[in-house]
Amino acid sequence: MKVKHSEKVIKKANNLLMMNYEAEKIFTDAHDIVNDNNLKSFFRELAFERNEFIRALRKETIKLGEKPQNFEGLNKLSRAYYIFWKNLRPLLKEDYTPELLDQICNIKEWSIDNYNDLLQELNLSLSLCKLLAEQRDLLHSKMNSIKIDSIKVKETLEV
């Protein structure tokens, strides 16, 4: 027997799917804009990570007995997406690496906040809770690595 989960949990899970879809789109579009091969590889890796998150979250939502929303070809994106893209796009063209890394950290912080919001809900299934915590912790770990890289880049530019 499948347990019906609260509409609030399902809505937040779908919001998390959309947020990951939007982050993947940002990173894919960034990959297409930058010329530097290291940055291309970096953005490809970030987009792939989000794609994996999406697939795992969709699978978990289906296990809960719900149908996850499909965001492919989505015409309406969130306000947060447009703000991040507006701030990130000019940095891609100018290759401002420290500021670029700071914007990537902002996107990761946005993501972590969304994960924490869902993790605070009561009656999450153990498997969903575990998946969310793993993805959130991976985002946090990579964000800290990016912050360290950003500091190193800033120090090199100052010398």
Secondary structure, DSSP 8 states (H G I E B T S, - for coil): ------HHHHHHHHHHHHHHHHHHHHHHHHHHH---HHHHHHHHHHHHHHHHHHHHHHHHHHHTT------TT-S---HHHHHHHHHHHHHHHHT-HHHHHHHHHHHHHHHHHHHHHHHTSTT--HHHHHHHHHHHHHHHHHHHHHHHHHHHHHHHHH-
